Amino acid sequence: MGIGSIGIPSLILIVVVALLIFGPSKLPEIGKAAGGSLKEFKNATKGINDEENENKTK
């Protein structure tokens, strides 16, 4: 089993622990912040890849 293969029981356990630690009122805020961070990271890596491809074609 690799790192990328998280099963359903493990996912449920992670959600339950997150609920216990942060409480149900904070989880939407945490999810929104995490999603925004992933979006920024994806855009940044896409920009780097675009620059590399542009430099290779020159």
PDB file with one MODEL, atoms N, CA, C and O in Angstrom:
MODEL        1
ATOM      1  N   MET A   1       0.840  -1.181   0.000  1.00  0.00           N
ATOM      2  CA  MET A   1       0.000   0.000   0.000  1.00  0.00           C
ATOM      3  C   MET A   1       0.881   1.239   0.000  1.00  0.00           C
ATOM      4  O   MET A   1       1.750   1.378   0.860  1.00  0.00           O
ATOM      5  N   GLY A   2       0.671   2.132  -0.944  1.00  0.00           N
ATOM      6  CA  GLY A   2       1.475   3.338  -1.030  1.00  0.00           C
ATOM      7  C   GLY A   2       0.890   4.477  -0.227  1.00  0.00           C
ATOM      8  O   GLY A   2      -0.176   4.343   0.374  1.00  0.00           O
ATOM      9  N   ILE A   3       1.575   5.577  -0.219  1.00  0.00           N
ATOM     10  CA  ILE A   3       1.122   6.753   0.526  1.00  0.00           C
ATOM     11  C   ILE A   3      -0.153   7.316  -0.084  1.00  0.00           C
ATOM     12  O   ILE A   3      -1.007   7.825   0.642  1.00  0.00           O
ATOM     13  N   GLY A   4      -0.295   7.235  -1.384  1.00  0.00           N
ATOM     14  CA  GLY A   4      -1.450   7.825  -2.056  1.00  0.00           C
ATOM     15  C   GLY A   4      -2.725   7.030  -1.913  1.00  0.00           C
ATOM     16  O   GLY A   4      -3.784   7.508  -2.319  1.00  0.00           O
ATOM     17  N   SER A   5      -2.669   5.834  -1.350  1.00  0.00           N
ATOM     18  CA  SER A   5      -3.865   5.001  -1.247  1.00  0.00           C
ATOM     19  C   SER A   5      -4.375   4.987   0.188  1.00  0.00           C
ATOM     20  O   SER A   5      -4.062   4.085   0.965  1.00  0.00           O
ATOM     21  N   ILE A   6      -5.167   6.005   0.525  1.00  0.00           N
ATOM     22  CA  ILE A   6      -5.789   6.088   1.849  1.00  0.00           C
ATOM     23  C   ILE A   6      -7.160   5.438   1.737  1.00  0.00           C
ATOM     24  O   ILE A   6      -7.963   5.808   0.881  1.00  0.00           O
ATOM     25  N   GLY A   7      -7.419   4.478   2.595  1.00  0.00           N
ATOM     26  CA  GLY A   7      -8.691   3.777   2.569  1.00  0.00           C
ATOM     27  C   GLY A   7      -9.793   4.583   3.241  1.00  0.00           C
ATOM     28  O   GLY A   7      -9.538   5.594   3.895  1.00  0.00           O
ATOM     29  N   ILE A   8     -11.017   4.117   3.065  1.00  0.00           N
ATOM     30  CA  ILE A   8     -12.186   4.775   3.649  1.00  0.00           C
ATOM     31  C   ILE A   8     -12.104   4.806   5.179  1.00  0.00           C
ATOM     32  O   ILE A   8     -12.368   5.855   5.767  1.00  0.00           O
ATOM     33  N   PRO A   9     -11.751   3.704   5.847  1.00  0.00           N
ATOM     34  CA  PRO A   9     -11.655   3.768   7.326  1.00  0.00           C
ATOM     35  C   PRO A   9     -10.626   4.792   7.806  1.00  0.00           C
ATOM     36  O   PRO A   9     -10.852   5.479   8.803  1.00  0.00           O
ATOM     37  N   SER A  10      -9.509   4.894   7.106  1.00  0.00           N
ATOM     38  CA  SER A  10      -8.489   5.878   7.491  1.00  0.00           C
ATOM     39  C   SER A  10      -8.999   7.295   7.298  1.00  0.00           C
ATOM     40  O   SER A  10      -8.746   8.171   8.125  1.00  0.00           O
ATOM     41  N   LEU A  11      -9.719   7.521   6.206  1.00  0.00           N
ATOM     42  CA  LEU A  11     -10.273   8.842   5.934  1.00  0.00           C
ATOM     43  C   LEU A  11     -11.293   9.233   6.999  1.00  0.00           C
ATOM     44  O   LEU A  11     -11.319  10.379   7.446  1.00  0.00           O
ATOM     45  N   ILE A  12     -12.129   8.284   7.402  1.00  0.00           N
ATOM     46  CA  ILE A  12     -13.120   8.551   8.448  1.00  0.00           C
ATOM     47  C   ILE A  12     -12.417   8.883   9.759  1.00  0.00           C
ATOM     48  O   ILE A  12     -12.833   9.799  10.469  1.00  0.00           O
ATOM     49  N   LEU A  13     -11.361   8.152  10.085  1.00  0.00           N
ATOM     50  CA  LEU A  13     -10.609   8.414  11.309  1.00  0.00           C
ATOM     51  C   LEU A  13      -9.999   9.819  11.294  1.00  0.00           C
ATOM     52  O   LEU A  13     -10.030  10.520  12.305  1.00  0.00           O
ATOM     53  N   ILE A  14      -9.454  10.225  10.163  1.00  0.00           N
ATOM     54  CA  ILE A  14      -8.868  11.564  10.041  1.00  0.00           C
ATOM     55  C   ILE A  14      -9.929  12.637  10.257  1.00  0.00           C
ATOM     56  O   ILE A  14      -9.680  13.623  10.951  1.00  0.00           O
ATOM     57  N   VAL A  15     -11.109  12.455   9.668  1.00  0.00           N
ATOM     58  CA  VAL A  15     -12.197  13.434   9.825  1.00  0.00           C
ATOM     59  C   VAL A  15     -12.650  13.503  11.280  1.00  0.00           C
ATOM     60  O   VAL A  15     -12.879  14.596  11.799  1.00  0.00           O
ATOM     61  N   VAL A  16     -12.783  12.363  11.945  1.00  0.00           N
ATOM     62  CA  VAL A  16     -13.208  12.351  13.347  1.00  0.00           C
ATOM     63  C   VAL A  16     -12.184  13.053  14.229  1.00  0.00           C
ATOM     64  O   VAL A  16     -12.556  13.836  15.103  1.00  0.00           O
ATOM     65  N   VAL A  17     -10.907  12.786  14.015  1.00  0.00           N
ATOM     66  CA  VAL A  17      -9.859  13.447  14.804  1.00  0.00           C
ATOM     67  C   VAL A  17      -9.876  14.952  14.554  1.00  0.00           C
ATOM     68  O   VAL A  17      -9.727  15.739  15.488  1.00  0.00           O
ATOM     69  N   ALA A  18     -10.056  15.354  13.297  1.00  0.00           N
ATOM     70  CA  ALA A  18     -10.122  16.790  12.985  1.00  0.00           C
ATOM     71  C   ALA A  18     -11.312  17.435  13.684  1.00  0.00           C
ATOM     72  O   ALA A  18     -11.199  18.549  14.195  1.00  0.00           O
ATOM     73  N   LEU A  19     -12.449  16.749  13.711  1.00  0.00           N
ATOM     74  CA  LEU A  19     -13.617  17.285  14.420  1.00  0.00           C
ATOM     75  C   LEU A  19     -13.335  17.439  15.910  1.00  0.00           C
ATOM     76  O   LEU A  19     -13.737  18.431  16.518  1.00  0.00           O
ATOM     77  N   LEU A  20     -12.651  16.474  16.495  1.00  0.00           N
ATOM     78  CA  LEU A  20     -12.338  16.555  17.921  1.00  0.00           C
ATOM     79  C   LEU A  20     -11.362  17.684  18.225  1.00  0.00           C
ATOM     80  O   LEU A  20     -11.485  18.355  19.249  1.00  0.00           O
ATOM     81  N   ILE A  21     -10.398  17.893  17.344  1.00  0.00           N
ATOM     82  CA  ILE A  21      -9.370  18.906  17.600  1.00  0.00           C
ATOM     83  C   ILE A  21      -9.902  20.312  17.332  1.00  0.00           C
ATOM     84  O   ILE A  21      -9.753  21.202  18.169  1.00  0.00           O
ATOM     85  N   PHE A  22     -10.515  20.512  16.179  1.00  0.00           N
ATOM     86  CA  PHE A  22     -10.891  21.868  15.763  1.00  0.00           C
ATOM     87  C   PHE A  22     -12.345  22.215  16.040  1.00  0.00           C
ATOM     88  O   PHE A  22     -12.681  23.395  16.136  1.00  0.00           O
ATOM     89  N   GLY A  23     -13.203  21.237  16.170  1.00  0.00           N
ATOM     90  CA  GLY A  23     -14.622  21.501  16.365  1.00  0.00           C
ATOM     91  C   GLY A  23     -15.312  21.713  15.029  1.00  0.00           C
ATOM     92  O   GLY A  23     -14.676  22.119  14.056  1.00  0.00           O
ATOM     93  N   PRO A  24     -16.608  21.439  14.978  1.00  0.00           N
ATOM     94  CA  PRO A  24     -17.331  21.509  13.703  1.00  0.00           C
ATOM     95  C   PRO A  24     -17.443  22.916  13.124  1.00  0.00           C
ATOM     96  O   PRO A  24     -17.618  23.063  11.915  1.00  0.00           O
ATOM     97  N   SER A  25     -17.349  23.942  13.946  1.00  0.00           N
ATOM     98  CA  SER A  25     -17.500  25.305  13.426  1.00  0.00           C
ATOM     99  C   SER A  25     -16.267  25.788  12.678  1.00  0.00           C
ATOM    100  O   SER A  25     -16.378  26.648  11.805  1.00  0.00           O
ATOM    101  N   LYS A  26     -15.096  25.254  13.000  1.00  0.00           N
ATOM    102  CA  LYS A  26     -13.841  25.701  12.368  1.00  0.00           C
ATOM    103  C   LYS A  26     -13.495  24.936  11.101  1.00  0.00           C
ATOM    104  O   LYS A  26     -12.710  25.428  10.290  1.00  0.00           O
ATOM    105  N   LEU A  27     -14.063  23.733  10.903  1.00  0.00           N
ATOM    106  CA  LEU A  27     -13.673  22.909   9.765  1.00  0.00           C
ATOM    107  C   LEU A  27     -13.935  23.569   8.407  1.00  0.00           C
ATOM    108  O   LEU A  27     -13.080  23.463   7.528  1.00  0.00           O
ATOM    109  N   PRO A  28     -15.071  24.245   8.189  1.00  0.00           N
ATOM    110  CA  PRO A  28     -15.239  24.904   6.885  1.00  0.00           C
ATOM    111  C   PRO A  28     -14.171  25.963   6.606  1.00  0.00           C
ATOM    112  O   PRO A  28     -13.710  26.101   5.473  1.00  0.00           O
ATOM    113  N   GLU A  29     -13.782  26.707   7.637  1.00  0.00           N
ATOM    114  CA  GLU A  29     -12.740  27.728   7.469  1.00  0.00           C
ATOM    115  C   GLU A  29     -11.399  27.079   7.134  1.00  0.00           C
ATOM    116  O   GLU A  29     -10.662  27.568   6.278  1.00  0.00           O
ATOM    117  N   ILE A  30     -11.092  25.989   7.804  1.00  0.00           N
ATOM    118  CA  ILE A  30      -9.827  25.283   7.556  1.00  0.00           C
ATOM    119  C   ILE A  30      -9.823  24.705   6.149  1.00  0.00           C
ATOM    120  O   ILE A  30      -8.813  24.783   5.448  1.00  0.00           O
ATOM    121  N   GLY A  31     -10.941  24.128   5.732  1.00  0.00           N
ATOM    122  CA  GLY A  31     -11.052  23.575   4.384  1.00  0.00           C
ATOM    123  C   GLY A  31     -10.895  24.637   3.311  1.00  0.00           C
ATOM    124  O   GLY A  31     -10.237  24.416   2.294  1.00  0.00           O
ATOM    125  N   LYS A  32     -11.500  25.784   3.545  1.00  0.00           N
ATOM    126  CA  LYS A  32     -11.401  26.890   2.584  1.00  0.00           C
ATOM    127  C   LYS A  32      -9.954  27.386   2.493  1.00  0.00           C
ATOM    128  O   LYS A  32      -9.454  27.649   1.400  1.00  0.00           O
ATOM    129  N   ALA A  33      -9.292  27.512   3.630  1.00  0.00           N
ATOM    130  CA  ALA A  33      -7.897  27.967   3.633  1.00  0.00           C
ATOM    131  C   ALA A  33      -6.989  26.950   2.948  1.00  0.00           C
ATOM    132  O   ALA A  33      -6.091  27.324   2.192  1.00  0.00           O
ATOM    133  N   ALA A  34      -7.222  25.657   3.212  1.00  0.00           N
ATOM    134  CA  ALA A  34      -6.408  24.620   2.585  1.00  0.00           C
ATOM    135  C   ALA A  34      -6.628  24.605   1.077  1.00  0.00           C
ATOM    136  O   ALA A  34      -5.673  24.461   0.313  1.00  0.00           O
ATOM    137  N   GLY A  35      -7.870  24.753   0.645  1.00  0.00           N
ATOM    138  CA  GLY A  35      -8.165  24.788  -0.789  1.00  0.00           C
ATOM    139  C   GLY A  35      -7.518  25.975  -1.476  1.00  0.00           C
ATOM    140  O   GLY A  35      -6.997  25.851  -2.585  1.00  0.00           O
ATOM    141  N   GLY A  36      -7.550  27.127  -0.817  1.00  0.00           N
ATOM    142  CA  GLY A  36      -6.900  28.308  -1.380  1.00  0.00           C
ATOM    143  C   GLY A  36      -5.403  28.141  -1.498  1.00  0.00           C
ATOM    144  O   GLY A  36      -4.795  28.561  -2.482  1.00  0.00           O
ATOM    145  N   SER A  37      -4.804  27.516  -0.475  1.00  0.00           N
ATOM    146  CA  SER A  37      -3.363  27.270  -0.513  1.00  0.00           C
ATOM    147  C   SER A  37      -2.991  26.313  -1.639  1.00  0.00           C
ATOM    148  O   SER A  37      -2.001  26.529  -2.338  1.00  0.00           O
ATOM    149  N   LEU A  38      -3.782  25.257  -1.817  1.00  0.00           N
ATOM    150  CA  LEU A  38      -3.512  24.310  -2.905  1.00  0.00           C
ATOM    151  C   LEU A  38      -3.663  24.979  -4.267  1.00  0.00           C
ATOM    152  O   LEU A  38      -2.896  24.703  -5.190  1.00  0.00           O
ATOM    153  N   LYS A  39      -4.650  25.855  -4.386  1.00  0.00           N
ATOM    154  CA  LYS A  39      -4.866  26.565  -5.653  1.00  0.00           C
ATOM    155  C   LYS A  39      -3.678  27.470  -5.969  1.00  0.00           C
ATOM    156  O   LYS A  39      -3.210  27.512  -7.106  1.00  0.00           O
ATOM    157  N   GLU A  40      -3.188  28.199  -4.954  1.00  0.00           N
ATOM    158  CA  GLU A  40      -2.020  29.056  -5.153  1.00  0.00           C
ATOM    159  C   GLU A  40      -0.786  28.247  -5.532  1.00  0.00           C
ATOM    160  O   GLU A  40      -0.023  28.649  -6.411  1.00  0.00           O
ATOM    161  N   PHE A  41      -0.589  27.108  -4.872  1.00  0.00           N
ATOM    162  CA  PHE A  41       0.549  26.249  -5.172  1.00  0.00           C
ATOM    163  C   PHE A  41       0.471  25.722  -6.596  1.00  0.00           C
ATOM    164  O   PHE A  41       1.470  25.692  -7.314  1.00  0.00           O
ATOM    165  N   LYS A  42      -0.722  25.307  -6.998  1.00  0.00           N
ATOM    166  CA  LYS A  42      -0.915  24.786  -8.357  1.00  0.00           C
ATOM    167  C   LYS A  42      -0.620  25.879  -9.387  1.00  0.00           C
ATOM    168  O   LYS A  42       0.045  25.626 -10.392  1.00  0.00           O
ATOM    169  N   ASN A  43      -1.113  27.083  -9.138  1.00  0.00           N
ATOM    170  CA  ASN A  43      -0.854  28.191 -10.069  1.00  0.00           C
ATOM    171  C   ASN A  43       0.630  28.527 -10.133  1.00  0.00           C
ATOM    172  O   ASN A  43       1.152  28.823 -11.208  1.00  0.00           O
ATOM    173  N   ALA A  44       1.309  28.483  -9.000  1.00  0.00           N
ATOM    174  CA  ALA A  44       2.740  28.797  -8.974  1.00  0.00           C
ATOM    175  C   ALA A  44       3.540  27.750  -9.736  1.00  0.00           C
ATOM    176  O   ALA A  44       4.437  28.095 -10.505  1.00  0.00           O
ATOM    177  N   THR A  45       3.225  26.478  -9.530  1.00  0.00           N
ATOM    178  CA  THR A  45       3.955  25.433 -10.243  1.00  0.00           C
ATOM    179  C   THR A  45       3.637  25.459 -11.728  1.00  0.00           C
ATOM    180  O   THR A  45       4.495  25.143 -12.552  1.00  0.00           O
ATOM    181  N   LYS A  46       2.417  25.831 -12.074  1.00  0.00           N
ATOM    182  CA  LYS A  46       2.067  25.941 -13.493  1.00  0.00           C
ATOM    183  C   LYS A  46       2.872  27.075 -14.133  1.00  0.00           C
ATOM    184  O   LYS A  46       3.337  26.949 -15.265  1.00  0.00           O
ATOM    185  N   GLY A  47       3.030  28.171 -13.408  1.00  0.00           N
ATOM    186  CA  GLY A  47       3.820  29.285 -13.919  1.00  0.00           C
ATOM    187  C   GLY A  47       5.269  28.900 -14.132  1.00  0.00           C
ATOM    188  O   GLY A  47       5.884  29.302 -15.120  1.00  0.00           O
ATOM    189  N   ILE A  48       5.816  28.126 -13.215  1.00  0.00           N
ATOM    190  CA  ILE A  48       7.205  27.677 -13.361  1.00  0.00           C
ATOM    191  C   ILE A  48       7.341  26.757 -14.570  1.00  0.00           C
ATOM    192  O   ILE A  48       8.285  26.883 -15.349  1.00  0.00           O
ATOM    193  N   ASN A  49       6.389  25.828 -14.724  1.00  0.00           N
ATOM    194  CA  ASN A  49       6.424  24.917 -15.869  1.00  0.00           C
ATOM    195  C   ASN A  49       6.286  25.675 -17.183  1.00  0.00           C
ATOM    196  O   ASN A  49       6.958  25.347 -18.161  1.00  0.00           O
ATOM    197  N   ASP A  50       5.423  26.684 -17.215  1.00  0.00           N
ATOM    198  CA  ASP A  50       5.249  27.488 -18.421  1.00  0.00           C
ATOM    199  C   ASP A  50       6.542  28.223 -18.776  1.00  0.00           C
ATOM    200  O   ASP A  50       6.918  28.307 -19.945  1.00  0.00           O
ATOM    201  N   GLU A  51       7.223  28.760 -17.746  1.00  0.00           N
ATOM    202  CA  GLU A  51       8.478  29.462 -17.993  1.00  0.00           C
ATOM    203  C   GLU A  51       9.550  28.509 -18.536  1.00  0.00           C
ATOM    204  O   GLU A  51      10.304  28.872 -19.438  1.00  0.00           O
ATOM    205  N   GLU A  52       9.615  27.296 -17.990  1.00  0.00           N
ATOM    206  CA  GLU A  52      10.581  26.315 -18.448  1.00  0.00           C
ATOM    207  C   GLU A  52      10.305  25.925 -19.899  1.00  0.00           C
ATOM    208  O   GLU A  52      11.232  25.816 -20.701  1.00  0.00           O
ATOM    209  N   ASN A  53       9.039  25.716 -20.235  1.00  0.00           N
ATOM    210  CA  ASN A  53       8.679  25.364 -21.604  1.00  0.00           C
ATOM    211  C   ASN A  53       8.979  26.494 -22.565  1.00  0.00           C
ATOM    212  O   ASN A  53       9.396  26.260 -23.699  1.00  0.00           O
ATOM    213  N   GLU A  54       8.766  27.725 -22.112  1.00  0.00           N
ATOM    214  CA  GLU A  54       9.043  28.906 -22.946  1.00  0.00           C
ATOM    215  C   GLU A  54      10.547  29.021 -23.219  1.00  0.00           C
ATOM    216  O   GLU A  54      10.960  29.352 -24.331  1.00  0.00           O
ATOM    217  N   ASN A  55      11.361  28.742 -22.187  1.00  0.00           N
ATOM    218  CA  ASN A  55      12.811  28.823 -22.333  1.00  0.00           C
ATOM    219  C   ASN A  55      13.337  27.708 -23.234  1.00  0.00           C
ATOM    220  O   ASN A  55      14.326  27.911 -23.937  1.00  0.00           O
ATOM    221  N   LYS A  56      12.708  26.553 -23.230  1.00  0.00           N
ATOM    222  CA  LYS A  56      13.149  25.435 -24.063  1.00  0.00           C
ATOM    223  C   LYS A  56      12.861  25.698 -25.549  1.00  0.00           C
ATOM    224  O   LYS A  56      13.603  25.232 -26.413  1.00  0.00           O
ATOM    225  N   THR A  57      11.791  26.440 -25.845  1.00  0.00           N
ATOM    226  CA  THR A  57      11.436  26.688 -27.241  1.00  0.00           C
ATOM    227  C   THR A  57      12.280  27.793 -27.850  1.00  0.00           C
ATOM    228  O   THR A  57      12.301  27.952 -29.071  1.00  0.00           O
ATOM    229  N   LYS A  58      12.973  28.555 -27.025  1.00  0.00           N
ATOM    230  CA  LYS A  58      13.808  29.652 -27.558  1.00  0.00           C
ATOM    231  C   LYS A  58      15.117  29.160 -28.052  1.00  0.00           C
ATOM    232  O   LYS A  58      15.933  29.949 -28.529  1.00  0.00           O
TER     233      LYS A  58
ENDMDL
END
